[in-house]
Amino acid sequence: MKTLALLVLLSSITLTQIADPRNPSLERDAVAKQQAEAAAMLLRVGKASSVWPLFRHTPDPSRRSYLIHALARANVNPLLIIRRLETEADVSARRALILSLGEFTNEQLPVTKRQPLIAKLLAWYRRDPDPGIHASINWLLRYGQQGERPRALDWQQSEALARIEEQLAARAPERRNWYVSKAGHTMVLVRGPVSFRMGSPADEVGRVPAPDSPDEPLQQVRIVRSFAIASKEVTVAQFRRFLEANPDVKSRHAYAGNPTRMAEVMQQFSPDDAGPQIAVTWYEAAMYCNWLSQQEGLPESQWVYPKSFEAIKSGMQLPKDYLQRTGYRLPTEAEWEFAARAGSTTARFYGNTEALLKEYAWYSTNPPKHKGDPSDPRDPQRTWPVGQLKPNDLGLFDVYGNVWEWTQDRVQQYPESAIRDDVEDHVLLVSDSDARARRGGGFPYEAAMMRSAERGTKTAFPMLRRDNVGFRVARTYR
């Protein structure tokens, strides 16, 4: 008993430590990890009152992220988490509690204990207004795999989730801050105006100035409108339906002018129907957006890109009010980064450390090389189905890694310490000679590219195809 009391005392003291904000991020991260482990120990022995507040989101969510992954390892009773989930009032804490349940094994959380919760989770999946709750349940219940590896526990509810999505498709969001489009995209609503800190500090881990990359200056940006952004990247199956409906576009959708080579690239790098579509040009992504607007029955006056697919090419002009129109389009850089950060000010939406990155991104060292074969050429030579890794608090999956994502914007240099509104570019001409910004990193790239502020390359020209480039859709919403 004395030993237990001493552990409780030491853990409680650890939780009261305050990391000096002037310290390097990795030092602050070490404190966050220690506190998460102490908090898990306190939960394990039933001393929970000081721990529950730690599940709430903060601008630096490092401790919370470590805590999500620490509970199962510490052998915390999952029924304690479930009971708290059913009474927790803070929505961000509920998201974290749901994600933490995905770390428990069948031995820790047998079907007899989790079955009563499943019905509640499915009901919340249908009607909870928060897109982060919706995405957390999606992640917990849909997949039994994470790449080639089995999950700690397969909740086996993918069919139930699919039925709910089919029933909600094309319905108005009503009180929800998300909706399912007619084409099956879950769209996250951001009610504007919103303001956030965009860019990164000069000492951010992974920020390495390079001559071919745009800068990441810190700036305060206001997005003056409400907008919607897809929770997942456009999948192979979704893009195939677009191509089948538009045979002229399909005939030109070729890698290096060779349709056979395109099929080979897809099979090698994104072989799953639920994987992200790759090797799309900026123009094809714009075509897909227009097609979605048409499918939704939006008036042509609200379409962002030229009505004719033949006109979506170098030399096209965007309308002067393209960010006021409600048709589907690519997200602006500001919209993308706001959605990626999900309220965080750290390098990544979960914190700063690379230690947890494998839980959120497919990148150059995730999946790891196979044991006994350090030269395995399959690592990391492909994408994986969207949504297999944990979402951020706004409900977006695969923000980092899997594929780079096209954005609406030209690559531009922003002034340091700027305060600006996210409005239409004064240059409305889209040209092959003007690069378009890509965000989020792709599966062959290193951890440094997996950051919210990372802006890709100055040579991402809109007519180029890459085996690690895809997109997610957005729209102005009102």
C-alpha positions in Angstrom: 0.0 0.0 0.0 2.9 2.4 0.8 4.4 1.7 -2.6 1.0 2.4 -4.4 0.6 5.6 -2.4 4.0 6.7 -3.3 3.3 6.0 -7.0 0.1 8.0 -6.8 1.9 10.9 -5.2 4.7 10.9 -7.7 2.3 10.7 -10.6 0.2 13.6 -9.2 3.4 15.7 -8.8 4.3 14.9 -12.4 1.0 16.2 -13.6 1.6 19.5 -11.9 4.8 20.2 -13.8 4.6 23.1 -16.2 6.9 22.9 -19.3 8.7 26.1 -20.0 7.3 27.4 -23.3 10.8 28.8 -24.1 12.3 25.3 -24.1 12.8 23.5 -27.4 9.7 21.6 -28.6 11.4 18.2 -28.1 12.1 19.0 -24.4 8.4 20.1 -23.9 7.4 16.9 -25.7 9.4 14.8 -23.2 7.5 16.4 -20.3 4.2 15.7 -22.1 5.0 12.0 -22.5 5.9 11.7 -18.8 2.7 13.4 -17.8 0.6 11.1 -20.1 2.2 8.0 -18.6 1.6 9.3 -15.1 -2.0 10.1 -16.0 -2.5 6.6 -17.3 -1.1 5.1 -14.1 -3.5 7.2 -12.1 -6.5 6.0 -14.2 -5.3 2.4 -13.7 -5.5 2.7 -9.9 -8.8 4.5 -9.9 -7.5 8.1 -9.2 -9.2 9.7 -12.2 -10.4 13.1 -11.1 -7.2 14.9 -12.1 -6.9 13.0 -15.4 -10.2 13.6 -17.2 -9.5 17.2 -18.1 -6.3 16.1 -19.9 -8.5 14.6 -22.7 -9.6 18.0 -23.8 -8.0 19.6 -26.8 -5.5 22.4 -26.4 -3.3 24.4 -28.9 -0.4 22.1 -27.9 -2.2 18.7 -27.8 1.0 16.6 -27.2 0.2 15.4 -23.7 -3.4 14.4 -24.8 -2.0 12.5 -27.9 0.4 10.5 -25.7 -2.4 9.8 -23.3 -4.7 8.4 -26.1 -2.0 5.9 -26.9 -0.9 5.1 -23.3 -4.1 3.8 -21.8 -4.1 0.3 -23.3 -0.4 -0.2 -22.6 -0.9 0.8 -19.0 -3.8 -1.8 -18.8 -6.3 0.8 -17.8 -9.8 -0.8 -17.4 -11.6 0.1 -20.7 -14.9 0.1 -18.9 -13.7 3.2 -17.1 -13.2 4.9 -20.4 -16.6 3.8 -21.7 -18.4 5.0 -18.6 -16.7 8.4 -18.9 -17.5 8.6 -22.6 -21.2 8.2 -21.8 -21.1 11.2 -19.4 -18.4 13.4 -20.7 -19.7 16.9 -21.7 -16.6 18.3 -23.4 -16.8 17.3 -27.1 -13.0 17.3 -27.7 -12.5 15.0 -24.7 -15.2 12.6 -26.2 -13.2 12.5 -29.4 -10.0 11.5 -27.5 -11.8 8.9 -25.4 -13.2 7.2 -28.6 -9.8 7.1 -30.2 -8.2 5.6 -27.1 -10.6 2.7 -27.3 -9.0 1.7 -30.6 -5.8 0.8 -28.7 -7.3 -2.0 -26.6 -7.1 -5.7 -27.6 -9.9 -8.3 -27.7 -8.5 -9.7 -24.4 -8.8 -6.3 -22.7 -12.2 -5.5 -24.3 -14.0 -8.6 -25.3 -17.2 -8.5 -27.4 -19.5 -8.9 -24.4 -18.1 -5.6 -23.0 -18.0 -3.6 -26.2 -21.3 -4.8 -27.7 -23.5 -2.5 -25.6 -21.4 0.5 -26.7 -21.5 -0.3 -30.5 -25.2 0.6 -30.8 -24.6 4.0 -29.1 -21.5 4.7 -31.3 -23.6 3.9 -34.5 -26.4 6.3 -33.3 -23.8 9.0 -32.6 -22.3 8.3 -36.0 -25.6 9.1 -37.6 -26.6 12.2 -35.7 -23.8 13.7 -33.5 -23.3 17.3 -34.9 -19.5 17.2 -34.4 -17.4 16.1 -37.4 -14.6 15.1 -35.1 -16.8 12.6 -33.2 -18.1 11.3 -36.5 -14.6 10.7 -37.8 -13.4 9.2 -34.5 -16.2 6.6 -34.7 -15.5 6.0 -38.4 -11.8 5.2 -37.5 -12.7 3.0 -34.5 -15.4 0.9 -36.2 -14.5 0.7 -39.9 -11.2 -1.1 -40.3 -9.6 -4.2 -38.9 -6.3 -3.5 -40.7 -3.8 -0.7 -40.6 -1.8 -1.2 -43.8 -0.6 -4.8 -43.8 -0.9 -5.1 -40.0 -4.0 -6.1 -38.1 -5.4 -3.6 -35.7 -5.4 -4.3 -32.0 -9.1 -5.0 -32.3 -11.5 -5.3 -35.3 -14.9 -3.9 -34.3 -16.4 -5.3 -37.6 -18.8 -2.5 -38.2 -17.8 -1.3 -41.7 -21.1 -2.5 -43.3 -23.2 -0.7 -40.6 -21.3 2.5 -41.2 -21.8 2.2 -45.0 -25.5 1.8 -44.5 -25.7 4.9 -42.5 -23.7 6.9 -45.1 -26.0 5.7 -47.9 -29.1 6.8 -45.9 -27.6 10.2 -45.2 -26.2 10.9 -48.7 -27.5 14.1 -50.3 -29.5 15.1 -47.1 -29.1 18.6 -45.7 -26.9 18.7 -42.6 -29.5 20.4 -40.5 -27.9 20.8 -37.1 -24.8 18.8 -38.0 -21.4 20.4 -38.9 -20.9 17.7 -41.6 -22.9 16.1 -44.4 -22.6 13.3 -46.9 -22.6 14.4 -50.5 -24.5 12.6 -53.2 -21.2 11.2 -54.5 -20.4 9.9 -51.0 -17.9 12.5 -49.7 -18.2 13.3 -46.0 -17.9 17.1 -46.0 -16.8 18.9 -42.8 -18.4 22.3 -42.3 -16.3 25.3 -41.0 -18.6 28.1 -40.0 -16.8 31.4 -40.8 -15.4 33.8 -40.4 -12.4 32.1 -38.7 -8.9 33.4 -37.9 -5.8 31.4 -37.2 -2.0 31.5 -37.1 -0.7 30.1 -40.5 2.9 29.1 -41.2 5.6 28.0 -38.8 8.2 29.5 -36.5 11.8 29.5 -37.8 12.8 26.9 -35.2 10.0 24.4 -35.9 11.4 20.8 -36.1 11.5 19.7 -39.7 11.4 23.2 -41.2 14.4 23.3 -43.5 14.5 26.2 -46.0 15.2 24.8 -49.5 15.6 26.8 -52.7 12.8 24.9 -54.5 10.3 25.2 -51.6 8.1 28.2 -50.7 8.6 29.8 -47.3 6.3 29.3 -44.3 6.2 32.7 -42.6 4.0 33.1 -39.6 0.9 35.2 -40.4 -2.5 35.8 -39.0 -5.0 34.8 -41.6 -8.8 35.3 -41.6 -11.0 33.1 -43.7 -14.0 35.4 -44.2 -16.5 32.8 -45.4 -17.9 29.5 -44.3 -16.6 26.5 -46.2 -16.8 22.7 -46.4 -13.8 20.4 -46.9 -13.8 16.6 -47.5 -12.8 14.5 -44.5 -11.0 12.1 -46.9 -9.0 12.3 -50.1 -10.8 11.4 -53.3 -10.6 7.6 -53.7 -9.8 5.4 -56.7 -13.4 4.2 -56.8 -14.8 7.8 -56.6 -12.6 9.0 -59.4 -13.3 6.0 -61.5 -17.0 6.8 -61.5 -16.1 10.3 -62.8 -14.0 8.8 -65.6 -16.6 6.3 -66.6 -19.2 9.1 -66.8 -16.9 11.2 -68.9 -15.2 9.0 -71.6 -13.5 12.0 -73.2 -11.7 12.8 -70.0 -10.9 9.1 -69.5 -9.3 8.8 -72.9 -6.8 11.6 -71.9 -6.2 10.3 -68.4 -2.8 8.7 -69.3 0.6 8.5 -67.7 3.2 9.9 -70.0 0.6 9.7 -72.8 0.2 5.9 -72.2 -3.1 4.6 -70.8 -1.5 1.2 -70.2 1.2 2.8 -68.1 -1.5 4.6 -66.1 -3.0 1.3 -65.2 0.4 -0.1 -64.2 1.1 3.0 -62.0 -2.3 2.7 -60.3 -1.8 -1.0 -59.6 1.7 -0.4 -58.2 1.1 2.6 -56.1 -2.6 2.8 -55.2 -4.1 -0.6 -55.9 -7.1 -0.4 -53.6 -10.5 1.0 -54.5 -10.6 2.8 -51.1 -7.1 4.1 -51.7 -6.5 7.7 -52.8 -6.6 8.5 -56.4 -3.1 9.4 -57.7 -1.5 10.7 -60.9 -4.1 13.4 -61.4 -3.3 16.8 -62.9 -4.6 20.0 -61.3 -6.9 20.3 -64.3 -8.4 16.9 -63.8 -9.0 17.6 -60.1 -10.9 20.8 -61.2 -12.9 18.7 -63.7 -13.9 16.3 -60.9 -15.0 19.3 -58.8 -17.2 20.6 -61.6 -18.7 17.1 -62.0 -19.5 17.0 -58.3 -21.3 20.4 -58.6 -23.3 18.9 -61.5 -24.1 15.8 -59.5 -25.4 17.9 -56.6 -27.6 19.9 -59.0 -25.8 23.2 -58.2 -26.6 25.9 -60.8 -23.8 26.5 -63.4 -23.6 30.1 -62.2 -22.1 28.7 -59.0 -19.5 26.5 -60.7 -15.9 27.6 -60.1 -14.3 26.2 -63.2 -15.3 26.5 -66.9 -18.4 24.5 -67.8 -16.7 22.6 -70.6 -14.1 20.1 -69.6 -12.3 21.0 -72.9 -11.8 24.6 -71.5 -10.2 23.4 -68.2 -6.6 23.7 -69.3 -3.7 26.1 -69.5 -5.0 29.6 -70.4 -8.3 29.2 -68.5 -9.7 32.1 -66.5 -11.2 31.8 -63.0 -14.2 33.9 -62.2 -13.5 37.0 -60.2 -15.8 35.8 -57.4 -14.6 32.1 -57.4 -14.4 32.0 -53.6 -18.0 33.3 -53.3 -19.4 30.6 -55.5 -20.8 27.5 -53.8 -19.6 25.0 -56.4 -17.1 22.3 -55.5 -13.5 23.3 -55.9 -10.0 22.7 -54.5 -9.3 24.2 -51.0 -7.2 27.3 -50.7 -4.0 27.0 -48.9 -5.5 28.8 -45.9 -8.5 26.5 -45.8 -6.3 23.5 -46.1 -4.0 24.5 -43.3 -6.8 25.7 -41.0 -8.5 22.3 -41.4 -5.2 20.4 -41.0 -4.3 22.2 -37.8 -7.7 21.7 -36.2 -7.0 24.2 -33.6 -3.4 23.3 -32.9 -0.3 25.6 -33.1 2.2 22.7 -33.1 4.0 21.3 -36.1 1.4 18.6 -36.5 -2.2 18.5 -35.4 -1.4 16.0 -32.6 1.8 17.7 -31.4 5.4 18.0 -32.5 7.0 14.5 -32.1 7.7 12.1 -34.9 7.3 9.3 -32.4 3.5 9.3 -32.9 3.5 10.1 -36.6 3.0 6.5 -37.7 -0.5 6.7 -36.1 -1.5 9.5 -38.4 0.5 9.3 -41.6 1.7 6.9 -44.3 5.2 8.2 -45.0 8.8 7.1 -45.7 9.2 5.0 -42.6 5.6 3.9 -42.1 4.9 1.1 -42.7 8.2 -0.1 -41.4 10.5 -2.3 -43.3 9.8 -6.0 -42.9 11.9 -7.7 -40.3 15.0 -9.4 -41.7 14.8 -7.5 -45.0 16.1 -4.0 -44.5 16.3 -3.4 -48.2 12.6 -4.4 -48.9 11.7 -2.4 -52.0 8.1 -2.3 -51.0 8.9 0.2 -48.3 7.3 2.7 -48.6 6.1 2.2 -52.2 2.4 2.6 -52.1 -0.7 4.3 -50.6 -3.2 2.7 -48.3 -7.0 3.0 -48.0 -8.1 6.4 -46.8 -9.2 6.6 -43.1 -7.1 3.7 -41.7 -5.1 6.1 -39.6 -6.4 8.4 -36.9 -8.2 11.6 -37.9 -7.6 15.1 -36.5 -10.0 16.9 -34.2 -11.8 18.5 -37.1 -12.5 15.1 -38.6 -10.0 15.0 -41.4 -8.1 11.8 -42.3 -4.7 11.4 -44.0 -3.8 15.1 -43.6 -0.2 14.1 -43.7 1.2 11.5 -46.0 -0.5 9.0 -48.3 -0.6 11.6 -51.1 0.2 15.3 -51.6 -3.0 17.2 -52.2 -3.6 19.9 -54.8 -4.9 23.2 -53.6 -6.6 26.0 -55.4 -3.8 28.5 -55.1 -0.8 29.6 -57.1 2.5 29.2 -55.3 3.2 32.6 -53.8 5.6 34.0 -51.2 3.9 35.5 -48.2 5.5 38.4 -46.3 6.6 37.8 -42.7 4.3 38.8 -39.9 1.5 39.5 -42.4 -2.1 39.9 -41.4 -4.4 39.1 -44.3 -7.7 37.8 -45.4 -8.0 34.7 -47.6 -9.5 36.1 -50.7 -9.4 35.5 -54.4 -6.1 35.7 -56.2 -5.8 38.9 -58.4 -4.2 36.6 -61.0 -7.2 34.7 -62.5 -5.3 33.1 -65.3 -4.4 29.4 -64.8 -1.2 28.6 -66.7 1.1 25.6 -67.0 3.9 28.0 -66.2 2.5 29.0 -62.7 2.9 26.3 -60.1 0.0 25.3 -57.9 0.5 24.6 -54.2 0.3 21.1 -52.9 0.0 20.2 -49.2 0.4 17.4 -46.7 3.3 15.3 -48.0 3.1 11.9 -49.8 4.0 8.3 -49.0 7.6 8.3 -50.2 8.6 11.5 -48.3 10.3 11.9 -44.9 8.8 13.1 -41.7 9.9 16.7 -42.2 7.3 17.0 -45.0 4.5 15.8 -42.7 3.7 19.1 -41.1 0.7 21.5 -41.2 2.8 24.4 -42.6 4.7 22.4 -45.2 4.0 23.9 -48.7 5.5 21.4 -51.1 7.5 22.7 -54.0 7.7 25.7 -56.4 7.7 23.3 -59.4 4.3 21.7 -58.9 2.9 22.8 -62.3 -0.8 22.0 -62.9 -0.3 19.8 -65.9 2.1 17.4 -64.1 1.2 13.9 -62.9 2.9 12.3 -60.0 2.4 8.8 -58.5 2.1 10.4 -55.0 -0.2 13.3 -55.7 -4.0 13.3 -55.3 -6.6 15.8 -53.8 -9.5 16.4 -51.5 -12.4 18.6 -52.5 -13.9 21.7 -50.8 -16.5 24.4 -51.4 -17.7 27.7 -50.1 -20.8 27.0 -48.0 -23.8 29.1 -47.2 
